Amino acid sequence: MDAQIGLARALVPLTVALHVRIPGGHPSVATLGEERMGSAALVDSQGLLLTVNYVVMGGREIVATLSDGRRFPAEIVAQDFESGIAVLRIPVRDQPAAILGDSRRLALGHEVFVLASAGPTVRRVGSGVVTDLGPFDAYWEYMLDSAIQSSAFNPGFGGGPLFDIRARMVGVTSLNLGQVGRFSLAIPIHLFIEHRNDLLRFGRVRDRVRRAWIGFYPQPTESGIVVAGVVPEAPASRSGIREGDMILAVNLREVTTRQELYQEMWRHAAGEPLRFNILRDGRRTTIEVVGQDRAEFYR
């Protein structure tokens, strides 16, 4: 334990606190607010940062504070809505940077720890072990084929680095899950490494087909997949999908889980029509929705 504490202390200079202001009219404000706090990690000596996208989405003013109290303006370099990773840059040189590991080599039971900001110069650590490396899906039209779930509780704001016991950064911490044995979720670092060149050059993964996104919040229940809410002015709300609708099928393919729903939707690119079979007030109906590029909607 003492060795792990010493290791975490040595890595503190790699961590960054983020303070983000978002214009009141941005569509993310309704759920995430106009002012957000986050964590990030320096991943090269020239000021490149990794964080989680929801912290900076729509950010007009981003202030990054290093652990020694120095403050810098940060600019968004890339946003990958599919993985949930965002890349920022601050105007510094010759900074210590995290060594990126291979998250595909992680196994159940491996020791990991989270470093996170809990204020401009406050850093905290949470340690644990990897408890799951399987797929993860969430209600905001989000799914990872392989996510890092661990018993390490995130002790600060989202976006901080997840390290293995050899001090290699293996993930970007996203959420506190609050499940027994699965206290936090991290996005595997290989999802950044594999697409680094595209992200830094184009701000996105250029060759990936842009998924159809409609802007709703599907929740699995014992009866089926129910729409728990819709994003104002997004394709779902404009096409007439409502809170409380139960989704039975997409393009005539029955869906019984959220993973099946997303997989069927993502067979189609942004701009293509999707036909949803809906159960509403005991009646079946079909609603056609033209999927949109989420990055364009939130730009």
C-alpha positions in Angstrom: 0.0 0.0 0.0 2.8 2.4 0.8 4.4 1.7 -2.5 1.1 2.5 -4.3 0.7 5.7 -2.4 4.2 6.8 -3.4 3.5 5.9 -7.0 0.3 7.9 -7.0 2.2 10.9 -5.6 4.8 10.7 -8.3 2.0 10.8 -10.9 0.2 13.8 -9.5 2.0 16.3 -11.8 0.5 14.5 -14.8 -3.0 15.3 -13.6 -5.0 18.5 -14.5 -8.2 20.1 -13.2 -10.6 21.5 -15.7 -13.2 24.3 -15.3 -15.5 24.6 -18.2 -18.1 27.2 -19.1 -20.8 26.4 -21.7 -23.1 28.9 -23.4 -26.7 28.7 -22.1 -28.1 27.9 -25.5 -26.0 24.8 -26.0 -28.2 21.6 -26.2 -26.0 19.8 -23.6 -26.9 22.4 -20.9 -30.3 20.9 -20.1 -28.6 17.7 -18.7 -25.1 18.7 -17.9 -25.3 22.4 -16.9 -23.5 25.6 -17.9 -20.5 25.1 -15.6 -18.6 21.8 -15.3 -15.6 20.6 -13.4 -13.4 17.8 -14.7 -10.1 16.0 -14.5 -7.6 15.3 -17.3 -4.2 13.8 -17.9 -1.1 15.1 -19.7 -0.2 12.6 -22.4 2.7 14.3 -24.1 5.2 16.9 -23.2 3.7 19.6 -25.4 0.5 20.0 -23.5 -1.8 17.4 -25.0 -4.6 16.3 -22.5 -7.1 13.5 -22.4 -10.4 13.7 -20.7 -14.0 12.5 -21.0 -16.1 14.2 -23.6 -19.1 15.1 -21.5 -17.0 17.4 -19.4 -16.0 19.7 -22.3 -18.9 19.2 -24.7 -20.0 22.7 -25.9 -17.2 24.3 -23.9 -16.6 28.0 -24.8 -14.1 28.7 -22.0 -11.9 25.9 -20.6 -9.4 26.6 -17.9 -6.8 23.9 -17.0 -5.0 24.0 -13.7 -1.9 22.0 -13.1 -1.2 20.5 -9.7 1.3 23.3 -8.9 -1.4 25.9 -9.4 -0.5 27.2 -12.9 -3.6 28.0 -15.0 -3.8 27.8 -18.8 -6.6 28.2 -21.4 -7.3 24.9 -23.1 -8.6 24.3 -26.6 -10.5 21.3 -27.8 -8.5 19.3 -30.4 -10.8 16.4 -30.9 -14.0 14.8 -29.7 -14.9 11.2 -30.2 -18.6 10.8 -29.3 -18.4 7.0 -30.0 -15.7 6.3 -27.4 -16.5 9.3 -25.1 -12.9 10.6 -25.2 -11.9 14.3 -25.8 -8.5 15.6 -26.6 -7.4 19.1 -25.4 -4.3 21.2 -25.7 -2.7 23.7 -23.3 0.2 26.1 -24.1 3.0 24.4 -22.2 6.3 22.7 -23.1 8.5 20.1 -21.6 5.9 18.8 -19.2 6.0 15.4 -17.6 3.5 13.1 -19.4 1.8 9.8 -18.7 3.2 6.6 -20.3 0.3 5.0 -22.2 -0.1 1.3 -21.6 -2.0 -1.4 -23.6 -5.5 -1.7 -22.1 -6.1 -4.8 -24.2 -3.6 -6.6 -21.9 -5.6 -6.0 -18.8 -7.2 -8.9 -17.1 -9.7 -9.5 -14.3 -8.0 -8.9 -10.9 -5.3 -6.6 -12.1 -4.6 -3.8 -9.7 -5.5 -0.3 -10.9 -5.9 3.2 -9.4 -7.7 6.4 -10.4 -6.1 9.9 -10.0 -8.7 12.7 -10.1 -8.9 16.4 -9.4 -11.2 17.4 -6.6 -10.4 21.1 -7.0 -7.9 23.3 -8.8 -4.9 21.9 -6.9 -6.5 19.0 -5.0 -5.8 15.5 -6.2 -7.2 12.3 -4.8 -6.6 8.6 -5.5 -8.8 5.6 -5.4 -7.5 2.1 -5.8 -9.0 -1.3 -6.6 -8.9 -4.2 -9.1 -10.4 -4.8 -12.5 -13.7 -6.5 -12.1 -15.1 -6.6 -15.7 -13.8 -6.0 -19.2 -17.0 -6.8 -21.1 -19.3 -4.5 -23.1 -21.0 -1.6 -21.5 -24.1 0.3 -22.7 -25.8 3.4 -21.3 -29.0 5.4 -21.9 -27.5 8.3 -23.9 -27.0 6.1 -27.1 -23.6 5.0 -25.9 -22.0 1.6 -26.0 -18.4 0.3 -25.7 -17.5 -3.2 -26.9 -15.0 -3.5 -24.1 -15.0 -1.2 -21.0 -12.9 -1.2 -17.9 -15.0 -1.6 -14.8 -13.2 -1.7 -11.5 -13.6 -1.6 -7.7 -11.6 1.6 -7.7 -13.9 4.4 -6.7 -13.4 7.7 -8.6 -12.6 10.2 -5.8 -13.0 13.3 -7.9 -14.3 14.7 -11.1 -14.7 12.6 -14.3 -12.0 12.5 -16.9 -9.0 11.5 -14.8 -6.5 8.8 -15.7 -6.7 5.2 -14.7 -3.3 3.6 -14.1 -2.0 0.1 -13.7 0.4 -0.9 -11.0 3.3 -0.2 -13.3 2.2 3.5 -13.6 1.0 3.1 -17.2 -2.2 4.9 -18.1 -4.7 2.3 -19.3 -7.9 4.3 -19.3 -9.9 7.6 -19.0 -12.2 7.4 -16.0 -15.7 8.3 -17.0 -18.4 7.4 -14.4 -19.0 6.2 -10.9 -21.3 3.2 -11.3 -22.2 2.5 -7.7 -22.5 -1.2 -8.2 -21.2 -3.8 -5.8 -17.6 -4.5 -6.9 -18.0 -2.2 -9.9 -17.5 1.3 -8.6 -16.2 3.1 -11.7 -16.1 2.9 -15.4 -13.0 3.8 -17.6 -12.7 4.1 -21.3 -9.8 1.9 -22.5 -6.8 3.9 -23.7 -6.4 1.8 -26.8 -9.4 3.6 -28.2 -7.3 6.7 -28.3 -4.0 5.1 -29.3 -5.6 3.4 -32.3 -7.1 6.6 -33.7 -4.5 9.1 -32.4 -3.4 10.4 -35.8 -6.9 10.9 -37.1 -8.0 12.6 -33.9 -5.1 15.0 -33.8 -5.3 15.8 -37.5 -9.0 15.9 -38.2 -10.6 16.2 -34.8 -12.5 12.9 -35.3 -12.0 9.4 -36.7 -12.2 10.2 -40.3 -12.8 6.8 -41.9 -15.5 5.7 -39.4 -19.0 5.8 -40.7 -21.0 8.4 -38.6 -23.6 6.5 -36.7 -27.3 7.4 -36.8 -28.2 9.2 -33.6 -31.7 10.2 -32.7 -31.4 11.8 -29.3 -33.5 9.7 -26.8 -32.8 7.9 -23.5 -33.8 4.2 -23.7 -34.1 2.3 -20.5 -34.5 -1.5 -20.2 -37.4 -2.6 -18.0 -39.0 -6.0 -17.2 -41.6 -5.2 -19.9 -39.1 -4.0 -22.6 -37.2 -1.0 -23.7 -38.9 2.2 -22.6 -38.1 5.8 -23.7 -37.2 7.6 -20.5 -36.8 11.0 -22.2 -35.9 12.8 -25.4 -33.4 15.5 -26.3 -35.2 18.7 -27.2 -35.0 19.5 -31.0 -33.2 16.2 -31.7 -34.5 13.8 -34.4 -36.5 11.7 -32.0 -38.5 14.6 -30.5 -39.0 16.2 -33.9 -40.4 12.9 -35.3 -42.9 12.3 -32.5 -41.2 9.8 -30.3 -42.3 10.5 -26.7 -41.3 9.7 -23.2 -43.1 6.5 -22.1 -43.0 4.9 -25.6 -41.9 1.2 -25.6 -39.6 0.3 -28.5 -40.5 -3.1 -30.0 -38.5 -3.2 -33.2 -36.2 -1.2 -35.5 -36.6 -1.6 -39.2 -38.8 -4.7 -38.6 -36.1 -6.3 -36.4 -37.3 -7.1 -32.9 -35.1 -5.6 -30.1 -35.4 -6.8 -26.5 -32.2 -5.3 -25.0 -30.5 -1.9 -25.3 -27.5 -3.5 -26.9 -29.7 -5.0 -29.6 -31.4 -1.6 -30.1 -28.1 0.2 -30.6 -26.6 -2.4 -32.8 -29.6 -2.3 -35.1 -29.6 1.5 -35.2 -25.9 1.7 -35.9 -26.2 -0.5 -39.0 -27.3 2.8 -40.5 -25.3 6.0 -41.0 -26.4 9.5 -40.1 -28.9 10.8 -42.7 -30.6 7.4 -43.2 -34.2 6.7 -42.1 -35.0 4.4 -39.2 -38.4 2.9 -38.7 -39.3 2.3 -35.0 -42.2 0.1 -34.0 -43.6 1.6 -30.9 -46.1 0.6 -28.3 -48.0 3.6 -26.9 -51.0 3.6 -24.7 -51.7 -0.1 -25.7 -51.5 0.6 -29.4 -48.8 -0.2 -31.9 -47.5 2.5 -34.2 -44.6 3.1 -36.5 -42.5 6.2 -36.5 -39.8 7.1 -39.0 -36.8 9.0 -37.8 -33.9 10.3 -39.9 -30.8 9.7 -37.9 -28.4 12.6 -37.4 -24.6 12.9 -36.7 -24.4 13.5 -33.0 -21.2 15.5 -33.3 -22.9 18.0 -35.7 -25.9 18.4 -33.3 -23.7 19.2 -30.4 -21.3 21.3 -32.3 
